[in-house]
Amino acid sequence: MLMDRKKPEQAETIYREAQRIAEKTKPDGWGQFAIQVLVVRSLIAQKRWAEVERMMLDALEGLRRTNAPAATPLKMEALKVLISLRTAAGRLDLAMAHKQELEKLMVPVSP
């Protein structure tokens, strides 16, 4: 809601508090990494790129560990952000690795 109102600094404060709570209550749950993605969205809006990359890598690693199906859209978002950041930085090898992982997630799983 605050992001919709163009208030990323306020959103960041709220998301970081939610993240602290999630870390205490469910340290291994994928929800805390979902909140971390929200923090990253607020950082992107503030153009804080160095923090974005570090936090998105942490969130992606956590989402990979949880292996929860509901986390797949968040993994995809994290990978897309990392592809963009690393392409812009000229780190094409890393961008390509993320792109390959993203493509695997986009393949429909047969029942």
BAPA-238605 format. One record per residue (C-alpha): x, y, z; residue number from 1; residue in three letters. Coordinates in steps of 0.02 Angstrom, whole numbers, padded with zeros to 5 digits. Layout:
[[X; Y; Z]; NUM; ala]
...
% end
This chain:
[[00000; 00000; 00000]; 1; met]
[[00139; 00123; 00044]; 2; leu]
[[00232; 00073; -00113]; 3; met]
[[00076; 00117; -00213]; 4; asp]
[[00078; 00288; -00129]; 5; arg]
[[00260; 00316; -00179]; 6; lys]
[[00323; 00306; 00001]; 7; lys]
[[00462; 00175; -00012]; 8; pro]
[[00556; 00236; 00142]; 9; glu]
[[00404; 00208; 00253]; 10; gln]
[[00369; 00042; 00169]; 11; ala]
[[00549; -00012; 00200]; 12; glu]
[[00533; 00026; 00387]; 13; thr]
[[00374; -00077; 00401]; 14; ile]
[[00441; -00221; 00297]; 15; tyr]
[[00602; -00229; 00397]; 16; arg]
[[00503; -00238; 00560]; 17; glu]
[[00396; -00377; 00486]; 18; ala]
[[00556; -00466; 00434]; 19; gln]
[[00627; -00456; 00611]; 20; arg]
[[00466; -00532; 00679]; 21; ile]
[[00467; -00671; 00548]; 22; ala]
[[00649; -00711; 00586]; 23; glu]
[[00606; -00733; 00770]; 24; lys]
[[00445; -00831; 00748]; 25; thr]
[[00485; -00940; 00597]; 26; lys]
[[00671; -00927; 00559]; 27; pro]
[[00666; -01064; 00426]; 28; asp]
[[00498; -01018; 00349]; 29; gly]
[[00489; -00955; 00172]; 30; trp]
[[00379; -00811; 00230]; 31; gly]
[[00529; -00716; 00297]; 32; gln]
[[00609; -00724; 00126]; 33; phe]
[[00447; -00664; 00048]; 34; ala]
[[00456; -00513; 00163]; 35; ile]
[[00637; -00489; 00113]; 36; gln]
[[00580; -00474; -00068]; 37; val]
[[00461; -00336; -00011]; 38; leu]
[[00607; -00247; 00072]; 39; val]
[[00703; -00261; -00091]; 40; val]
[[00557; -00185; -00188]; 41; arg]
[[00565; -00034; -00073]; 42; ser]
[[00754; -00022; -00097]; 43; leu]
[[00733; -00029; -00286]; 44; ile]
[[00611; 00116; -00276]; 45; ala]
[[00745; 00211; -00179]; 46; gln]
[[00880; 00161; -00306]; 47; lys]
[[00989; 00080; -00171]; 48; arg]
[[01066; -00045; -00292]; 49; trp]
[[01207; -00116; -00186]; 50; ala]
[[01085; -00165; -00050]; 51; glu]
[[00963; -00233; -00178]; 52; val]
[[01086; -00358; -00248]; 53; glu]
[[01147; -00421; -00079]; 54; arg]
[[00972; -00439; -00006]; 55; met]
[[00900; -00518; -00162]; 56; met]
[[01039; -00648; -00163]; 57; leu]
[[01002; -00686; 00020]; 58; asp]
[[00816; -00699; -00014]; 59; ala]
[[00843; -00811; -00165]; 60; leu]
[[00956; -00927; -00067]; 61; glu]
[[00826; -00939; 00072]; 62; gly]
[[00686; -00972; -00052]; 63; leu]
[[00791; -01109; -00133]; 64; arg]
[[00818; -01193; 00036]; 65; arg]
[[00634; -01193; 00082]; 66; thr]
[[00583; -01273; -00083]; 67; asn]
[[00402; -01222; -00050]; 68; ala]
[[00296; -01222; -00210]; 69; pro]
[[00214; -01059; -00155]; 70; ala]
[[00386; -00978; -00157]; 71; ala]
[[00411; -01006; -00344]; 72; thr]
[[00340; -00837; -00400]; 73; pro]
[[00456; -00750; -00276]; 74; leu]
[[00606; -00850; -00339]; 75; lys]
[[00561; -00796; -00515]; 76; met]
[[00550; -00614; -00462]; 77; glu]
[[00717; -00625; -00372]; 78; ala]
[[00799; -00702; -00524]; 79; leu]
[[00729; -00569; -00640]; 80; lys]
[[00796; -00430; -00529]; 81; val]
[[00967; -00513; -00519]; 82; leu]
[[00972; -00540; -00707]; 83; ile]
[[00938; -00354; -00734]; 84; ser]
[[01066; -00297; -00605]; 85; leu]
[[01202; -00412; -00664]; 86; arg]
[[01172; -00375; -00848]; 87; thr]
[[01184; -00188; -00811]; 88; ala]
[[01346; -00218; -00716]; 89; ala]
[[01420; -00317; -00861]; 90; gly]
[[01422; -00479; -00761]; 91; arg]
[[01347; -00579; -00902]; 92; leu]
[[01406; -00749; -00841]; 93; asp]
[[01310; -00729; -00679]; 94; leu]
[[01160; -00656; -00771]; 95; ala]
[[01159; -00807; -00887]; 96; met]
[[01164; -00929; -00740]; 97; ala]
[[01014; -00842; -00663]; 98; his]
[[00924; -00842; -00830]; 99; lys]
[[00948; -01030; -00846]; 100; gln]
[[00878; -01056; -00671]; 101; glu]
[[00730; -00944; -00713]; 102; leu]
[[00693; -01042; -00872]; 103; glu]
[[00688; -01204; -00772]; 104; lys]
[[00559; -01128; -00654]; 105; leu]
[[00453; -01073; -00801]; 106; met]
[[00437; -01248; -00873]; 107; val]
[[00265; -01317; -00824]; 108; pro]
[[00271; -01472; -00716]; 109; val]
[[00160; -01613; -00779]; 110; ser]
[[00040; -01688; -00651]; 111; pro]
% end
